[in-house]
Amino acid sequence: MRPSEDLKQSCINNWSAATTHPFCIELANGSLPLEKMKRYLAQDYTFIDNFVRLAASAIHHAPSLPDRLPLAHFLGIIAGPENTYFQRSFDMLNVPKSEQTSPELLTPTSDFQALMLKAAKSGEYGNMVAVLCVAEWVYLSWAEPMVDAVEALPFYFGEWITLHAGEYFESVVEHLRSQLDTAYNKADASQQETIKEYFQQAVLLEKQFFDACYA
């Protein structure tokens, strides 16, 4: 079994809770209350800054150019189409400017921000790709089964699904998993345990983030 799969199985209860969360189910069938979606988008948008920092740090610490390039390309997607999606959704849903720029952070939002910065500052590539891998793999896992529902949804629901599904996004997740597999296999026992802790904490926070936005 791949190390990334072993890591997922080590926290499978939280993984399953995150990837089959009522928030995701209701988003995909169009029944999610708009106030919950507005709260979620305002919170999620705050991740972009530290996500960019973490991804940039991972690009810097990646072992070779072929390892860096897919991450660099994906970083451009985050800074381009995904950022644009947030702005269009904020406008359509009439999210106040104060909520767009400085919402009061939910506890899981603050905790995930801290985890991303901790991974970036650790200087350890394995820690960085563990958090990045969780962030994208969880979303692929819940969004991919929902793609058939997209055409019937308003764009602020449907496009959030398509941004996290499809051939290109699958390739991003596969690259991150491969990077994590390699980093884990090259690490000693102590480093492997640290990578595992980062992975498990990121999964828990994904689940708690959905919980908090849905509450």
N, C-alpha and C positions, 0 to 999 in steps of 0.2 A: 504494500500500500504506500502511496506517495506520502511524504511527510505532511504536506498541506492537508491531505485527507485525514491523516492521523490527528492533526491539530484540530480539525473541525469536529471529529468524533469525540475528542476530549471534552468538548463543551456542547454536545449535540442538543441538549435540552434547551439551552439559551439560543442556539442557532435556529432550531425549529420554531421557537417562540418568535424570533425576529422575522424569519422568512415566511411565516404564515400568520402574521399579526393581523388582527381585525382592521387596523389602520390601512394596511396594504390591500386587504380584501375589499374593503369599502371604497378605497380609491379606485380600484380596478372595475368595480361595478357601478361607479358613479354615485353611490349613496353617502359618501363621506361628507359630513357637514362642512360647509365652506369655512366656518370659523376655525375648525380644526386644521383644514388645509392651509389657511392663512397663518395660523400659529406655527405650523410645521415649516412652511416656506421661510418665514422670517427667522426661525431658529436655524434651519439648515443653511441658509445663505451665510450665516456667520462663520460656517466652517471653511468657506473658500479660502480665506486669507491663510489660515494655518495649514490647510490642505496643500496649498501652493508651496508654502515653506517646506513642508514635509516631503512633497514630491521633488522639489528642487534639491533638497538635501540628499534624497535617495539617488537622484540623477548624478550628483557629484560623487557619491560613494560607490556607485555601481562599478563592477570590476572592469568593464570594457565598453567600447562604443556600441557594439550590437546590443548590450544590455541597457544602455542609456537611451537609445533612440526611440523605442516604443514608449518609454515613460515620458520623454520629451514631447512626443507627438500628442500623447494623451493630455499632458498638461496644457497644450494649446486648445484642446477641446473644452477643458474646464474653464479656461480664460475666455473662450469664444462662445460657442453655441449654448453651453450650459449657463453661463453668466447671462446671456441674452434671454434665455428662457425665464430666469428669475425676474428680470426686469419687466418682461411682457406680462407675466403672471401677476406681479405686484400691481401693475396698472389695471389689468382686467378685474382683479378682485378688490381693488380700492384699498390696498394695504397702506396705512399712513406712512409718510416718510420717516417718522420717528421709529416705527417698527421695522422698516427696511434697513435703517442704518445703525440703530442701537437699541434693539429689543432687550427687555429684561430676560437674562438667560435662565433657562431651566437648568436644574442641577446636572442632568446627564449631558447637556450641551457644554457646560463649563468643564465637566470631567473629561469629555472627549477632546475638547480643545487642549486641555492639559496633557492628555496622553499623546496627542499628535506632536506637541512641542517637546515632550520628554523623549519620544522616539527620535525626533530630528536632532536633538541635542546630544543624544547618546553616542553618536559617531559610529554606531553599529548598523551596517546595512541590513542585517537580518531583522533587527527590531523595526526598522523603517518599513521594510516590505511586508512584515507581519501585519502592521496596522493598515497599510494601504490595501493589502490583499483582502482583509476582512471588509473594509469600507466598500470595495467594489464587488466582491464575490457575494456578499449578503444581498446587495441590490440586484445583481444578475439573477440570483436564486429566486427572489420573489417576483421580479418583473418579467422574466422570460415566459413563465406559464400564462401571463396575462395579456400577451401581445394581441391575441385575437379580439380582445374587447376594445381596442384602441379607437377604431373608427367611430364607435357610438359615443365617445366621450368628448367633453370639451377639452381644448388643447392643454389646459393647466393640469388635467389628469392624464390624458393620453400621451402627451409629449414627455412627461416625466417617466412614463413606462418605456417609451421607445428610446429615450436617452440611455436606458440601462438594460437594453436587450439588443439582439441582433448580432450579426457576424462580427462586426468591428468590436463591439463591447465584449463579446466572448473572447476575442483575441487579446484584449487588454487583461482580462481576468486570467486567461491562460498564461500570459507572460508573467504576471505577478505571482501566480502559483509556481511557475517554473523557477523564478528567482528565489522564492521562499524555499522551495524544495532544495535548491542548490546551497543556499546559505545555511539552512538547517543541517544538511549532510556534512558540511565543512566545519561546523561548529563543534566545540568540545561539549561535554555533558553540562557544564555550568551555563555556557552560552545557550545551549538548546533549551534549558529550563527557563532562561530569561525570555527567549523568543516565544516560548509557549505561554508565558505569563502575559506578554504583550498581546498575543493573539486572543487569549481567553478574555482578557479585560476589554478588548475592542468589541468582541461579540456581545458581552454582557451590556456594554454601553449602547450598542446598536438596539438591543432589545429594550433597554430602559428609555432610550430616546423615543422610540415609538410609543411606549407606555405613557410617557409624559405628554407627548403631543396629542395623544388620543384621549387622555383623561378629561 
